[in-house]
Amino acid sequence: MTVQNAILCTVTRSRSTTRNTTRPNVRFRHLRVDEKNWTKEELARRANVSGQTVRKAERGEPISEISMAKLAKALGAPVGELFPGA
């Protein structure tokens, strides 16, 4: 999903958050730590999101679809791969 598609989805949906689960996002952390060797703060800077957003994403807590798209783009992975069900 591209950033433009994520924006469109956000505009057309009545809810701005998805994934109401507390399961850790193992794939997300693997890409950040093992493949990119980035801290949470570095990913937040590169994706132009807050550190809190990165922490929520790793914990599997709800974040906005725009944030999902920004994080996926920074990590070079499809949104659906990082956030199943998004």
DRENTORKOL-3810 file (N, C-alpha, C; in nm, 4 decimals):
REM DRENTORKOL-3810
@n.u->0.0845; n.v->-0.1172; n.w->0.0000; ca.u->0.0000; ca.v->0.0000; ca.w->0.0000; c.u->0.0891; c.v->0.1236; c.w->0.0000
@n.u->0.0641; n.v->0.2125; n.w->-0.0897; ca.u->0.1430; ca.v->0.3351; ca.w->-0.0964; c.u->0.0913; c.v->0.4358; c.w->0.0060
@n.u->0.1688; n.v->0.5379; n.w->0.0305; ca.u->0.1268; ca.v->0.6425; ca.w->0.1235; c.u->-0.0013; c.v->0.7081; c.w->0.0722
@n.u->-0.0108; n.v->0.7294; n.w->-0.0577; ca.u->-0.1309; ca.v->0.7904; ca.w->-0.1142; c.u->-0.2525; c.v->0.7022; c.w->-0.0910
@n.u->-0.2376; n.v->0.5708; n.w->-0.1099; ca.u->-0.3484; ca.v->0.4796; ca.w->-0.0847; c.u->-0.3873; c.v->0.4795; c.w->0.0621
@n.u->-0.2884; n.v->0.4875; n.w->0.1498; ca.u->-0.3168; ca.v->0.4904; ca.w->0.2928; c.u->-0.3950; c.v->0.6151; c.w->0.3294
@n.u->-0.3605; n.v->0.7270; n.w->0.2691; ca.u->-0.4332; ca.v->0.8513; ca.w->0.2952; c.u->-0.5767; c.v->0.8370; c.w->0.2478
@n.u->-0.5952; n.v->0.7814; n.w->0.1302; ca.u->-0.7290; ca.v->0.7617; ca.w->0.0766; c.u->-0.8102; c.v->0.6702; c.w->0.1669
@n.u->-0.7499; n.v->0.5614; n.w->0.2143; ca.u->-0.8192; ca.v->0.4697; ca.w->0.3043; c.u->-0.8600; c.v->0.5397; c.w->0.4331
@n.u->-0.7720; n.v->0.6247; n.w->0.4833; ca.u->-0.8015; ca.v->0.6955; ca.w->0.6068; c.u->-0.9183; c.v->0.7905; c.w->0.5884
@n.u->-0.9228; n.v->0.8569; n.w->0.4744; ca.u->-1.0310; ca.v->0.9508; ca.w->0.4474; c.u->-1.1638; c.v->0.8775; c.w->0.4343
@n.u->-1.1614; n.v->0.7579; n.w->0.3748; ca.u->-1.2860; ca.v->0.6872; ca.w->0.3496; c.u->-1.3328; c.v->0.6036; c.w->0.4672
@n.u->-1.2477; n.v->0.5792; n.w->0.5638; ca.u->-1.2877; ca.v->0.5020; ca.w->0.6812; c.u->-1.3368; c.v->0.5928; c.w->0.7919
@n.u->-1.4299; n.v->0.5422; n.w->0.8698; ca.u->-1.4805; ca.v->0.6224; ca.w->0.9807; c.u->-1.3908; c.v->0.6124; c.w->1.1040
@n.u->-1.3089; n.v->0.5073; n.w->1.1122; ca.u->-1.2175; ca.v->0.4922; ca.w->1.2248; c.u->-1.0747; c.v->0.5166; c.w->1.1779
@n.u->-0.9953; n.v->0.5818; n.w->1.2605; ca.u->-0.8587; ca.v->0.6142; ca.w->1.2198; c.u->-0.7556; c.v->0.5150; c.w->1.2713
@n.u->-0.7966; n.v->0.4165; n.w->1.3505; ca.u->-0.7018; ca.v->0.3183; ca.w->1.4004; c.u->-0.7515; c.v->0.1787; c.w->1.3695
@n.u->-0.6572; n.v->0.0860; n.w->1.3617; ca.u->-0.6907; ca.v->-0.0533; ca.w->1.3371; c.u->-0.6070; c.v->-0.1412; c.w->1.4274
@n.u->-0.6298; n.v->-0.2718; n.w->1.4177; ca.u->-0.5540; ca.v->-0.3705; ca.w->1.4933; c.u->-0.5651; c.v->-0.3498; c.w->1.6440
@n.u->-0.6780; n.v->-0.3799; n.w->1.6978; ca.u->-0.6967; ca.v->-0.3673; ca.w->1.8420; c.u->-0.6504; c.v->-0.4956; c.w->1.9105
@n.u->-0.5203; n.v->-0.5183; n.w->1.9086; ca.u->-0.4614; ca.v->-0.6361; ca.w->1.9689; c.u->-0.3390; c.v->-0.5943; c.w->2.0491
@n.u->-0.2998; n.v->-0.6772; n.w->2.1430; ca.u->-0.1818; ca.v->-0.6432; ca.w->2.2213; c.u->-0.0681; c.v->-0.7408; c.w->2.1940
@n.u->-0.0762; n.v->-0.8207; n.w->2.0869; ca.u->0.0316; ca.v->-0.9119; ca.w->2.0514; c.u->0.1480; c.v->-0.8331; c.w->1.9926
@n.u->0.2692; n.v->-0.8614; n.w->2.0370; ca.u->0.3850; ca.v->-0.7901; ca.w->1.9823; c.u->0.3990; c.v->-0.8152; c.w->1.8319
@n.u->0.4441; n.v->-0.7159; n.w->1.7608; ca.u->0.4639; ca.v->-0.7260; ca.w->1.6169; c.u->0.6080; c.v->-0.7700; c.w->1.5925
@n.u->0.6286; n.v->-0.9009; n.w->1.5842; ca.u->0.7618; ca.v->-0.9588; ca.w->1.5731; c.u->0.8281; c.v->-0.9213; c.w->1.4405
@n.u->0.7531; n.v->-0.9249; n.w->1.3306; ca.u->0.8092; ca.v->-0.8929; ca.w->1.1990; c.u->0.8582; c.v->-0.7481; c.w->1.1954
@n.u->0.7809; n.v->-0.6591; n.w->1.2518; ca.u->0.8154; ca.v->-0.5171; ca.w->1.2566; c.u->0.9490; c.v->-0.4983; c.w->1.3292
@n.u->0.9609; n.v->-0.5593; n.w->1.4460; ca.u->1.0840; ca.v->-0.5459; ca.w->1.5244; c.u->1.2023; c.v->-0.6104; c.w->1.4522
@n.u->1.1790; n.v->-0.7247; n.w->1.3893; ca.u->1.2858; ca.v->-0.7917; ca.w->1.3150; c.u->1.3426; c.v->-0.7002; c.w->1.2064
@n.u->1.2558; n.v->-0.6370; n.w->1.1300; ca.u->1.3033; ca.v->-0.5460; ca.w->1.0255; c.u->1.3807; c.v->-0.4293; c.w->1.0849
@n.u->1.3274; n.v->-0.3721; n.w->1.1939; ca.u->1.3919; ca.v->-0.2554; ca.w->1.2548; c.u->1.5281; c.v->-0.2897; c.w->1.3130
@n.u->1.5359; n.v->-0.3975; n.w->1.3882; ca.u->1.6576; ca.v->-0.4298; ca.w->1.4610; c.u->1.7545; c.v->-0.5144; c.w->1.3786
@n.u->1.7063; n.v->-0.6265; n.w->1.3274; ca.u->1.7956; ca.v->-0.7228; ca.w->1.2634; c.u->1.8362; c.v->-0.6842; c.w->1.1219
@n.u->1.7447; n.v->-0.6250; n.w->1.0457; ca.u->1.7791; ca.v->-0.5911; ca.w->0.9080; c.u->1.8312; c.v->-0.4480; c.w->0.8922
@n.u->1.7731; n.v->-0.3538; n.w->0.9631; ca.u->1.8153; ca.v->-0.2134; ca.w->0.9502; c.u->1.9114; c.v->-0.1688; c.w->1.0592
@n.u->1.9111; n.v->-0.2389; n.w->1.1730; ca.u->1.9945; ca.v->-0.2012; ca.w->1.2867; c.u->1.9646; c.v->-0.0587; c.w->1.3328
@n.u->1.8351; n.v->-0.0268; n.w->1.3394; ca.u->1.7896; ca.v->0.1060; ca.w->1.3820; c.u->1.7318; c.v->0.1002; c.w->1.5220
@n.u->1.7514; n.v->0.2069; n.w->1.5966; ca.u->1.6817; ca.v->0.2228; ca.w->1.7237; c.u->1.5386; c.v->0.2654; c.w->1.6930
@n.u->1.4546; n.v->0.2606; n.w->1.7941; ca.u->1.3165; ca.v->0.3082; ca.w->1.7774; c.u->1.3173; c.v->0.4562; c.w->1.7394
@n.u->1.4076; n.v->0.5311; n.w->1.7998; ca.u->1.4157; ca.v->0.6748; ca.w->1.7727; c.u->1.4592; c.v->0.7011; c.w->1.6286
@n.u->1.5528; n.v->0.6196; n.w->1.5784; ca.u->1.5987; ca.v->0.6366; ca.w->1.4398; c.u->1.4858; c.v->0.6079; c.w->1.3415
@n.u->1.4101; n.v->0.5020; n.w->1.3655; ca.u->1.2964; ca.v->0.4711; ca.w->1.2785; c.u->1.1930; c.v->0.5827; c.w->1.2849
@n.u->1.1655; n.v->0.6329; n.w->1.4037; ca.u->1.0686; ca.v->0.7419; ca.w->1.4180; c.u->1.1123; c.v->0.8636; c.w->1.3364
@n.u->1.2406; n.v->0.8957; n.w->1.3425; ca.u->1.2925; ca.v->1.0106; ca.w->1.2673; c.u->1.2793; c.v->0.9865; c.w->1.1176
@n.u->1.3185; n.v->0.8692; n.w->1.0715; ca.u->1.3145; ca.v->0.8395; ca.w->0.9279; c.u->1.1720; c.v->0.8325; c.w->0.8737
@n.u->1.0781; n.v->0.7877; n.w->0.9575; ca.u->0.9391; ca.v->0.7753; ca.w->0.9146; c.u->0.8582; c.v->0.9016; c.w->0.9422
@n.u->0.9170; n.v->0.9971; n.w->1.0121; ca.u->0.8483; ca.v->1.1210; ca.w->1.0491; c.u->0.7235; c.v->1.0930; c.w->1.1336
@n.u->0.7426; n.v->1.0066; n.w->1.2350; ca.u->0.6377; ca.v->0.9778; ca.w->1.3324; c.u->0.6997; c.v->0.9913; c.w->1.4711
@n.u->0.6185; n.v->0.9849; n.w->1.5735; ca.u->0.6705; ca.v->0.9971; ca.w->1.7097; c.u->0.7300; c.v->0.8649; c.w->1.7572
@n.u->0.8153; n.v->0.8740; n.w->1.8562; ca.u->0.8698; ca.v->0.7536; ca.w->1.9181; c.u->0.7594; c.v->0.6698; c.w->1.9806
@n.u->0.6577; n.v->0.7351; n.w->2.0324; ca.u->0.5441; ca.v->0.6643; ca.w->2.0908; c.u->0.4736; c.v->0.5798; c.w->1.9852
@n.u->0.4633; n.v->0.6311; n.w->1.8633; ca.u->0.3998; ca.v->0.5552; ca.w->1.7546; c.u->0.4791; c.v->0.4292; c.w->1.7238
@n.u->0.6108; n.v->0.4389; n.w->1.7211; ca.u->0.6947; ca.v->0.3218; ca.w->1.6952; c.u->0.6763; c.v->0.2198; c.w->1.8074
@n.u->0.6753; n.v->0.2646; n.w->1.9316; ca.u->0.6582; ca.v->0.1731; ca.w->2.0439; c.u->0.5225; c.v->0.1036; c.w->2.0379
@n.u->0.4180; n.v->0.1777; n.w->2.0047; ca.u->0.2853; ca.v->0.1181; ca.w->1.9917; c.u->0.2823; c.v->0.0144; c.w->1.8798
@n.u->0.3439; n.v->0.0465; n.w->1.7675; ca.u->0.3465; ca.v->-0.0461; ca.w->1.6543; c.u->0.4153; c.v->-0.1766; c.w->1.6936
@n.u->0.5250; n.v->-0.1679; n.w->1.7657; ca.u->0.5959; ca.v->-0.2888; ca.w->1.8073; c.u->0.5171; c.v->-0.3707; c.w->1.9080
@n.u->0.4380; n.v->-0.3042; n.w->1.9890; ca.u->0.3562; ca.v->-0.3765; ca.w->2.0875; c.u->0.2272; c.v->-0.4300; c.w->2.0266
@n.u->0.1985; n.v->-0.3927; n.w->1.9019; ca.u->0.0757; ca.v->-0.4377; ca.w->1.8378; c.u->-0.0458; c.v->-0.3561; c.w->1.8769
@n.u->-0.0226; n.v->-0.2368; n.w->1.9303; ca.u->-0.1323; ca.v->-0.1488; ca.w->1.9681; c.u->-0.1791; c.v->-0.0689; c.w->1.8466
@n.u->-0.3013; n.v->-0.0172; n.w->1.8500; ca.u->-0.3539; ca.v->0.0567; ca.w->1.7345; c.u->-0.2737; c.v->0.1835; c.w->1.7037
@n.u->-0.2476; n.v->0.2033; n.w->1.5750; ca.u->-0.1888; ca.v->0.3281; ca.w->1.5256; c.u->-0.2650; c.v->0.3658; c.w->1.3995
@n.u->-0.2536; n.v->0.4889; n.w->1.3573; ca.u->-0.3268; ca.v->0.5342; ca.w->1.2392; c.u->-0.2727; c.v->0.4676; c.w->1.1131
@n.u->-0.3561; n.v->0.4596; n.w->1.0131; ca.u->-0.3140; ca.v->0.4011; ca.w->0.8862; c.u->-0.2057; c.v->0.4845; c.w->0.8188
@n.u->-0.2094; n.v->0.6141; n.w->0.8391; ca.u->-0.1042; ca.v->0.7003; ca.w->0.7829; c.u->0.0296; c.v->0.6658; c.w->0.8473
@n.u->0.0297; n.v->0.6455; n.w->0.9789; ca.u->0.1528; ca.v->0.6064; ca.w->1.0474; c.u->0.2000; c.v->0.4700; c.w->1.0003
@n.u->0.1064; n.v->0.3760; n.w->0.9801; ca.u->0.1429; ca.v->0.2447; ca.w->0.9271; c.u->0.2142; c.v->0.2592; c.w->0.7931
@n.u->0.1586; n.v->0.3425; n.w->0.7066; ca.u->0.2171; ca.v->0.3623; ca.w->0.5736; c.u->0.3559; c.v->0.4254; c.w->0.5826
@n.u->0.3724; n.v->0.5228; n.w->0.6708; ca.u->0.5025; ca.v->0.5888; ca.w->0.6868; c.u->0.6074; c.v->0.4918; c.w->0.7396
@n.u->0.5684; n.v->0.4108; n.w->0.8380; ca.u->0.6618; ca.v->0.3140; ca.w->0.8955; c.u->0.6993; c.v->0.2070; c.w->0.7936
@n.u->0.6012; n.v->0.1584; n.w->0.7203; ca.u->0.6280; ca.v->0.0564; ca.w->0.6189; c.u->0.7212; c.v->0.1099; c.w->0.5108
@n.u->0.6988; n.v->0.2326; n.w->0.4688; ca.u->0.7842; ca.v->0.2928; ca.w->0.3665; c.u->0.9276; c.v->0.3063; c.w->0.4179
@n.u->0.9431; n.v->0.3528; n.w->0.5398; ca.u->1.0773; ca.v->0.3690; ca.w->0.5969; c.u->1.1492; c.v->0.2338; c.w->0.6077
@n.u->1.0754; n.v->0.1286; n.w->0.6391; ca.u->1.1353; ca.v->-0.0041; ca.w->0.6534; c.u->1.1454; c.v->-0.0781; c.w->0.5204
@n.u->1.0845; n.v->-0.0226; n.w->0.4161; ca.u->1.0918; ca.v->-0.0849; ca.w->0.2842; c.u->1.0121; c.v->-0.2129; c.w->0.2730
@n.u->0.8972; n.v->-0.2169; n.w->0.3389; ca.u->0.8126; ca.v->-0.3365; ca.w->0.3372; c.u->0.6678; c.v->-0.2969; c.w->0.3103
@n.u->0.5899; n.v->-0.3863; n.w->0.2516; ca.u->0.4477; ca.v->-0.3572; ca.w->0.2297; c.u->0.3733; c.v->-0.3445; c.w->0.3627
@n.u->0.2741; n.v->-0.2571; n.w->0.3679; ca.u->0.1944; ca.v->-0.2373; ca.w->0.4887; c.u->0.1347; c.v->-0.3692; c.w->0.5340
@n.u->0.0786; n.v->-0.4468; n.w->0.4409; ca.u->0.0149; ca.v->-0.5724; ca.w->0.4769; c.u->0.1093; c.v->-0.6740; c.w->0.5383
@n.u->0.2355; n.v->-0.6657; n.w->0.5054; ca.u->0.3351; ca.v->-0.7565; ca.w->0.5636; c.u->0.3646; c.v->-0.7192; c.w->0.7088
@n.u->0.3712; n.v->-0.5895; n.w->0.7353; ca.u->0.4017; ca.v->-0.5432; ca.w->0.8710; c.u->0.2792; c.v->-0.5384; c.w->0.9615
@n.u->0.1654; n.v->-0.5085; n.w->0.9015; ca.u->0.0425; ca.v->-0.4923; ca.w->0.9787; c.u->-0.0677; c.v->-0.5773; c.w->0.9174
@n.u->-0.0650; n.v->-0.7078; n.w->0.9395; ca.u->-0.1673; ca.v->-0.7950; ca.w->0.8826; c.u->-0.3080; c.v->-0.7494; c.w->0.9235
@n.u->-0.3962; n.v->-0.7493; n.w->0.8294; ca.u->-0.5327; ca.v->-0.7062; ca.w->0.8565; c.u->-0.5543; c.v->-0.5580; c.w->0.8400
@n.u->-0.4489; n.v->-0.4859; n.w->0.8056; ca.u->-0.4613; ca.v->-0.3401; ca.w->0.7884; c.u->-0.5271; c.v->-0.3080; c.w->0.6557
END
